[in-house]
Amino acid sequence: MSTPSKSKIFQSDDQDVFGQISGDFNPVHFHTTEARRSAFGQPIVHGIQLLLWGLNRLFLEKPHPTY
């Protein structure tokens, strides 16, 4: 099993897919113009999407017992 990357750059396609799954189409996640008004100044990743990526990474790198 390969070691997962310690970083990820989320692309607009990632956001589009997650928006479809979650139903969250808040412009701060998708529209550069709207997101520019936020504290971050650019589109931001859905919080739960980031959490799920982190948990998946943690799960993949943690040793698992073999039976």
ZIURFEN-V584292 format. One record per backbone hydrogen bond with DSSP energy under -0.5 kcal/mol. CO is the residue of the C=O (numbers start at 1). NH is the residue of the N-H. Records with the same first field share a line. If there is no record, write none. Layout:
# ZIURFEN-V584292
CO->NH / NH
This chain:
# ZIURFEN-V584292
8->10
11->15
12->16
13->17
14->18
15->19
16->20
17->21
18->22
19->23
23->25
26->29 / 30
27->30 / 31
28->44
30->32
31->35
32->36
34->37
35->38 / 41
46->50
47->51
48->52
49->53
50->54
51->55
52->56
53->57
54->58
55->59
56->60
57->61
58->62
